[in-house]
Amino acid sequence: MTDAILLVGHGTRNPQGTAQFLRLSELLRASVAPLPLEVGFIELQEPTIETALVNLSQRGLRQILLSPALLFAAGHAKQDIPAAVERAKSVQPDLQVTMAEPLGCHKALIELAALRFLGSLSPIHRAEDRGEGPASQQDPAPSPIQPVDPAKTALVLIGRGSSDPAAIEHCREFAALLGEKVGAAGVYTGFIAVAKPSLPEVLEQAAAAGFERIVVQPHLLFSGEMLETTTAAVSHARQTHPRVEWRQAGILGSDLLATNGLAAQHLIQALLERLEIDDR
């Protein structure tokens, strides 16, 4: 029997990304009540996973279901989180921790990513919609989404990158599923770190293919340095290839802080199903 849930985030120095993650934790806490839910971070922020698990155990909550708010099973899910769990068990040997699967190619994430892709085609696509920060109070409401012309539009999905081949393959699989759902004529996958092609390389590849419109979609849950890097690369691509209509789609959790945003329903559905808990 599960005593509590630990939602694990990567951790970031970006205040917007932190607020988005904590908002997600609030929504998940409401969905799993009366089960207690706490949060822990892999790096950069407190409490660490180890600290959070020890604190739960000291409260008499020893059967823990760990929910990683991660997109794919790479080094963090396969190495860092298990290592943190073992450290916690060395302090509290009676801890029993079961880890759910990362979000991966869950259907709710595909649907949410498709909505982000389509939203990027609105004539008015604000920084707030992309997850880059609050929009000006003078920004008008987004205009209706324009139809996609599959023959002229390419999708470039940008992942964090990893040295884990399985994680890279899963990212490519996600890109293929998303491209099929939105009807993109070309589908490319690039990475910000470690894996190839790199972010600049994949943008050059897509531009050279002759598409009139390229939607660059950072496959990220929350705001942070990776999003800033992608935004800078897209800005450079606009200057280098002005004939292309460059669009940048929003990150998955871009509207978590908004009322009735798209992210809440889809991300909570995916997390609950990975936890194998019905929404209450």
N, C-alpha and C positions, 0 to 999 in steps of 0.2 A: 504494500500500500504506500502510495506517495504521500510524504509529509509536507513537501514544499517544492517549489520550482525556482530554479536559478536561471535567469535570462542573462546570457553572456554576450557582451559587445566587444568589438575590437578595441575601442578607446581612441580618442582623438583630442587634439588641443583646440579644435574648432568649436566655438560656443554653439553655433547653429547645429552642427552634427550631434553634439552632446544633448541639446534640447530635443532633437528629433528622436534619438534613442530613448531618452527618459520618457518622452510622450508615448512611445511604443510600449514601454514597460508598464505605464499606467493603464493603457488600453488592454494589454494582456492580463494584467492583474485583475481588472474588472471582469474579464472573460473567464478566468479560472477560479474566482472566488467561490467558496470560502478558503481554498488552498492559499497559503501564504506564497508570495512571490517576491524575491529579492534580485538584485542585479550584481554582476561582477564584470570586471574588465580584463582583457588579455594583457594590455599594456597602456601606458601613458596616464591612466586614471585610477582612482580608488573608488570602491574597494577592489582589490585583486580577487581573482577567482578563489584562491586559497583562503584569503581572509573572509570572504563571503560564506564559503562552505563551513569554515570553523565556527563562525558566528551562528550559523543555522544550527549546527550540531550542539552548540552550547545552550541553545534555546530548546533542546530536546527534539529537534527536527533532523532526523538522521537518514531518512529515505528520500533522496533528492533526485528530482528529474531535471536534468540540465538541458536548457534550450539554447543552442548557439544561434545568435542572430548573424549568421554568416551565409554567404551565397553558395560557396562550394567547399567540399572537404579537401582542403590543402594542408599546409604545415600547421596552421593554428588549430584546426579540428583534429588532426592526426597526431600532433606532437605536443603543442603548447598547452592545450586544454587538458589532455590526459596527464601531463607532467604536473600541472597545478593541482589536479585532483589527487594524485599520489602524495604530493606534499601535504595537502590537507589531511589525508588519511594517516599520515605519520604523526600528526598532532591529535587527531580524533579517529582512532582505529575503527570505531563502530559506524563510521560514515558508509553509506551505500549510495553510490552515484550512478545513475543511468543517463547516458547522453543521447538525445534525439539526433536525427539526421539534420544536416544543414538544409537550407531552403531549396537549393538546386534548381531543377527544372519544374518545380511545382506549377500546376496549371494556373493557380491564382497569380503567380509571378509573371507568367507569360501574358496573362490578360492585362495585368497592370502595366507591364512594359509596352504592350501594344497601345494602351491608352496614352502613355507618355510619347510614343512615336507619333501617334495621330495628333496629339496636342501640340507637338512641335511645328506642325504644318499650319497652325493658326496664324493669320496675318499679324496678330499681336501676341507675341510669346515673350513673357516677361522674365526677368532674372529670378523672380520669386517662383515662377513655375518650374524653373530648372533646378531650384534648390540652392541658389547662390546668395540668398538673403532677401530681406523684405523689399517689396516693390514700393515705389513712391506712391503717396496718397493720391497723386494726380493721374496715376496710370488708369486708363479705362479698362472695363471688363474685356476679357479676351473675345475676339470675334468668333463666329462659328467656324468649325474645322472645315478646311477645304478638302475636296476629294483628292485621293492619291492617284497619281498617274504612274502605274507600276513600271511602265516602259522607260520612264525618265528618272526614277528615284532609286537610290541605293541606300542600304542600311550599313552603318559601320558601328558595330558594338565594341565598346572599349572596356576591357576587364582590368583588374588590378595587376594581374600577372602572378606567376608562381613557378617554382621549379618542379612542381608535381605534375607529371604528364596527364594524370587522370583529371585533375582540376582544370587543366587547359582544354582537354577534350570536352569536358562538361560545359565549359564556357562556349566553345564552338557549337556544341549541340544546342545550347540555349539560343544562340544567334540564329541558327538554322530554323528552329521552331518559331522564333519571333518573326524572321523574314518571311516565312511561309504564311503566318497569320496576317501580317499587314500587307502582303502582296508586293514586297520589294523586289525589284528586278535583279539587283545584285546584293549579296550579303558578304560582309567582310568582318573579320575579328582581329582586333589589335590589343596590345597590352601596354600598360604604363611602366611596368618594371619586369625585369628578368626574362620573360618570354618574348618570342618573336611571332609576327612582326611587331615592332615598337609602335607607339602612338604616331610619331611623325611618319614612319614608313607606311603604315596602313592608310593614312590620309592621302599620301602621295599615290599609292596604288589605286585608291578609289577615284581620285581626281583624274588620273591618267586613263581610266576606263571610259571616259566620255559621258558620264551621267550629267544631266542638267541640274539635278538636285541630289544632295547628299545629306542624310540625316545621321549625325554623330550622336550615339546614345551611350553615355557613361553608365555602365552596369554596376551601380553602387547603391547601397541602401541609404547612406546618410552623407551629408555635406562634409567636406574636409579637403585635405591637401590634394587628393587624387582628382577631385572635381575641379579644383583650381587649375591643376596641370592640364586637364582636358580642355577647359575653357580657353586657356592661353593658346593651346595648340590649334583649336578651331579658329580663333581670331587670326592667327598667323596664316592658316590655310585660306581664309577669306582674302587676305592681302596677296597671297602668292597665286591663287587661282580665282580671280574675280569673276570669271565667266560662270562659275558654279554657284548655284544657290545653296549655301551652307546653312543647315539648321542643326541646332543642338537640342536634343530631347532632355527632358527632366530626369533626374535620378528617381529611383523607385519611391523613396520616402520624402520627396520634395514638399509635399503638402501635409505632412503629419501634424504640423502645428496649426493648420487651418481648420475651421469648422466644416464638417462634412467633406473632408478631403477624400480623394480616391484611395490613398495609400492605406488608410486604417483598415478598411474592410478586407482588402486583399491580403495584406501582410498578416493580420490576425488570423484569417482563415488558414493561411499556409502554416503559420506557427502552431496553431491548434492541431492541425492534421498531422504535422510532424511529431507533435507530442502525443498524438492519438487520444486527444481529449476533445469531447464535443463542446461546442460553444454553449455556455449556460445562459 
